[in-house]
């Protein structure tokens, strides 16, 4: 092996029941570079890096680190080789402090009364504070994890690696749950880490982020390496086509909207959160049949609480919600579903899926008690679950190792999202609420979801789209409402607004 490479993985193959996740994959990573792994959801990116981090062992192939052949049997062994990994779904203990999470397993110890060993939490707090300042990842070590936001939790995961003196840092879909502002900050952190001598491996499907920070990228498609490219000299279109295996369109084709009668009528609703703060303030708007009404806003301005209140996940403090002219303000979630609301929530794992159920059970989660899944006497029909599950897998390209009986927990985040989108569209509700529908999805899947949303609009469905992606808003919306500090400050036809104007309203700096 050449000494030029800090990591080399040769002819790696990894199989799971019903699927070859990695098929004879070889990669070579230079010391001090940002090396991106690009591919569709379920292409094998995370599996490959999980073997480098010791979470799996390859069925075939060899791994070299710093020129030495290694057999990485656990994350602890990977840590000894100075390899660290930030997972897509964070591995943190929610009721521990930031410092306690970072030092876990490597706690500084002091002697009490000169005899009894105890964790020196004061020293830990000081060390973490200094480390966080050194790398521009400022945190308060005494804060409890469950009290901090997603971007702070991500900083904690990075600090865990740095505390263990990792030289090879693996980031698995690091921007999937971040706002645009947080993404910019993280990409700068990644550049800073590279400049300080670290080697970065970035697992992602976001082409623009790769263009901003990566030196080289390896493209995986269905478990195989398709190509390794120099990022500066390769267009995003070329990357996208190689990743998906076909020509990909970056624009959304849609015919002019034909509005029908009002489906959703929101009248002066106000919502308070658990801490009794007013997070939605006297909001009113209407969504019609054949209309995509998109709500744009910076994360944390009340748009998620607004969607949850309409769907029944949060109580409405004042105001009314009407669906097809009927007051549903006090209805249960199930009754709202039965009356005609589909809901794709922001947090797919917390609110969208039962992770320990199979895929076919999750796909029938909102319909299992009705025909054809259940008889009139309430007896479930397993064959109907199987038939329905297989149809949705085919129609929505949901990739799962064991088909309909795959445990949803074992699926990639993007394929979990496809399952939710498929289930909710299949309800054929009059109102479809999409909250961050393409979060965590690759470019090909995003293209398909946008086509599906527009197809439902063209069938006469009313679509409420809530997204942090301004491109998505501008591409899909017929009408745009901009939310700022809990209030909708502007509602206008999409064609009358530019991206810059929407951005200014989102920041609260433009007058009506």
Secondary structure by P-SEA (a helix, b strand, c coil): ccccccbbbcbbbbbccccccccbbbbbbccccbbbbbbcccccaaaaaaaaacccccccbbbbccccccccccaaaaaaacbbbbcccccccccccaaaaaaccbbbbbbccccbbbbaaaaaaaaaaaaaaaaccccccccccccccaaaaaaaaaaaaaaacccbbbbccccccccaaaaaaaaaaaaaaaaabbbbbbbcccaaaaaacccbbbbbcccccccccccccccaaaaaaaaaccccccbbbbcccccccccbbbcbbbbbcccccccccccccccccccbbbbbbccccaaaaaaaaaacccccccccccccccccccccaaaaaaabbbbbccccccccccccccaaaaaacccccccccccccccccaaaaaaaaaaaaaaaccccccccccccccccaaaaaaaaaaaaaaacccbbbbccccccccaaaaaaaaaaaaaaaaabbbbbbbcccaaaaaacccbbbbbcccccccccccccccaaaaaaaaaccccc
